[in-house]
Amino acid sequence: MDKMLRMETAPATRPLPPELQSPRAKLVYLYLTTNGEATVGELADDLGMKKIALYGVLKTLRQQNLVDAEKETYTPLT
């Protein structure tokens, strides 16, 4: 009797950019790369972070050319 082999593959993952130093920056970046885009309110609700902290993280990510913002929506630059 033939046995069928099932191959499982892990989803393709890319290493985080080396510019990402803080755990919060890594968390926000991973969230955005996973979800595609988000507002500060969505990030705050989903990640359990305060908006004031998110603005600082997002500013740093923008300065590092890792995230772009249009109006209130942030998207990763990958």
N, C-alpha and C positions, 0 to 999 in steps of 0.2 A: 504494500500500500504506500503510495506516495505521500510524503509529508509536505505541506505547504509552509514555506518559510515566510514569516511576516517581518518585513524590515520597517523599523521605526526610525524616523529621522527627527532630530531636534530642530526647532526653528532656527533659521540663520540669525546669528547674533553678531553684532559688531562691537569691538571694544569701545569703551567710553573715550571721548577726546581727553588727552592728557591735561588740558587746561582746567578741567573740572576737578577742583580740589575739595570743596566742601560737600558733606553728605546731602545738604539741602539742594545744592546746585545739581548734583547727580540725580536726585529724586525728581526734581522738576524737569530736567532734560529727558530722563527716561519716560516720564509721563507724557511729555509732548511728542517724543518720537513714537511712542506707542499709540497715542490717540490722534495725532496729526495736528491738533490745534486746541486751544483752550483760552478762556478768559481768566482774569485774575480771580473772579468769583468762583468759577468752576474749579480752578486749582485749589483755592482755599477750602472749598467744600470737600473735594475728593481726597486731598492730601492732609487735611486737618492742620493746615498752616494758617497763620494770620496774614491778612493782606499786606500789612506793612512789611513783614518779612519777605513776602513774595516779590514786592516791588524791588527790593534790593537785589534779590537773586536774579530776577529777570533783567535788571539793568546790567549786571555783570555778564550774564549770558549774551546779551545784545552787544556789549563791548568786545566780547570774545568772538563775535560773528557766529554764534551757535544758534541764536534765536532771532527771529524777526517779529516785528509788531506792526499790525495795521489796525488802527483805531484801538480797540481794547482786546483784540484777539492776537494771541502769540502762537507762532508756528516755528518748528525747528528748521534749521538750514542744514540739510543733510546731503 
